[in-house]
Amino acid sequence: MLLSEVYVGLGQDTFAQLIRGISIGKLKTYQIYEGFKVRAHLHKMNTEVLRKAIPRFWTRLEEDDEDFAKDLAQAVLVSHLDMITGALDFLGVPHENGFFAKDMDAKPHFTEGWESRLLEKFRGVYPEALLIFYINHLRWELLGATETYVPVSPSAA
């Protein structure tokens, strides 16, 4: 599965929520502001410009622009490192402020049903769209997932 397929699999509404959650300050702090601005094909970048670029970003993801999908994921995730550290701590995954050691095999920490446990634990604490994206990002990056995880809504269960 491509990372661009994760975004598309989650839908446009979820995608728009992810873009609105990007922190310009965090991008600058982690020194990825300029690189992301270039990859996003933006002359300037602020929250308003990002919001207006959502339809163009979506088109690029539908066209499987994987380099853009990866840079976008980095922008979304560094904007929410508090959620990432909380999620990894909850799952018992070793990390350094939300980042994995290069040679670490994290797979053993992702036991059956980890996705629903994580979602249930942090539902209401963090935006659900962000949690579902992070779950899918972990599945894509670490576990070689072949399809997007979309939780069953509580009313459908």
N, C-alpha and C positions, 0 to 999 in steps of 0.2 A: 504494500500500500504506500502511496506517495503521501507526503505531508499535506500537499495541496488538497488531496482527497479528504483528509480529515476536516478541513475547513468546510468544503463543499458538503460533506456528509452531515455536518452539524447545522447547516442552513444559513441563509442570509441574515436572519434576525440575530442569531447567536454570534455570527461573524461581526455584525455591526456593534454589538455589545462589547466584544473583545477590543475592537478598534477604539471605541470610546473610553476604554479603560487604560489606554497607553499613557504613561506618564513621561512627558517631555523631560522633566527634571531627572528622572531615573535614567533615561537614555543618555543624558549628558553625564551623569555621575559615573555610569559604566562605560563611558566613552564609545557609545555606539550610535549616538545621535547623527553625526555626519554620514557615516556609512549607511545607516538606514534611510536617511533622507535621499541619498543618491540612488539606492536600490529601489526606493519607492517612486522615483522619478518626480520628486517634488523640489521646486526652487526654494521654497521656504517651508517650515514645518511648525505648526502650532495645532492646538486642539481643533480649531475651526477648519483648517486645511485638511487635517486627517479625516474629519467627519465628512467633508465634501468629497474626499477621494475614495470613500467606501465603495461606490459602484465600480470605479476603475480597478481598485484592488481586487474586487470580487471577480471581475472579468479575467484578470491575470491568473487567479487561482483556478478558475474554470478551464483555463488553457494550460494547466499544469506547470506554471512557472515555479519550479521547485526551489530555485535559489531565492526567489522572493518569499516563498512560503516559509523557508527556514529563517530568513532575516526577520520576517514579521513575527514568527514564533518567539524569537529571541527578544524582540521589542515588547511583546505582550508579557512574556514570562518575567523579564527583569523588572517590569513594572509592578510585579506582585510577588516579590521574593518572600514576603511574610507568609503568604499562603503556601508557597512551595516548602519553606522550612517547616511549617506546621504539618503539612501533609506527609513529608518525609519522616519527621519525628513520629507521627502517629503510626506510620507503617513500619517503623524501626529500621529505616534505610540510612546507613551511614552517609554523611555529607558534610561539606564545609560551607556553611551559610547558604545552603540550597544548591551547591554545585557538587557533582560527583568527582571523586578521584579518577584519574584517567584509566587506571588499570583495574578498577573495581568491577566485580560482577554483581550487579544489583538484582538479577533475576530471582535468586532464592527468596528475596523479601516480598515478592509479589505472588502471594498464595491465592488459591481459588477464592473468588468473590471479593478481592481487594477493592475493586472499582466501586461496588455498591457500599462497602463499609466506609470508604473514604468519602463518598458523596453524602452518605447519611450523617457522618460525623461533622462535616463542615457545611452542610446545607443550612442556610440562614446566616452563616458567619461570613461567607464569601459569595459573590454572585455565582449562581448555578452554571451559567454559560462558561465562566472562567474555570470552575472545577471540572466540568465535562471536557473542556479543551485540554486542561492539564492531564487528566486521566488518559485522554487519547494521545497526547504528546508522549507520555511515558510509554504507552503501549506501542507506539510507532518507533520511538528511539531505542528502547531497551528490549522490547519483547517481540519485535518483528510482526506486529499485528497485521492481519490481512483485511480487516474490516473495521469500520468506525464503531465505537461503543456509544450507543444511545440508550440511556436508562429507560426502564419502564416507568411511566408516570405513576405516582402513588394511587391515583384514582383508577388506573387500569389494572392494578395488581389485585 
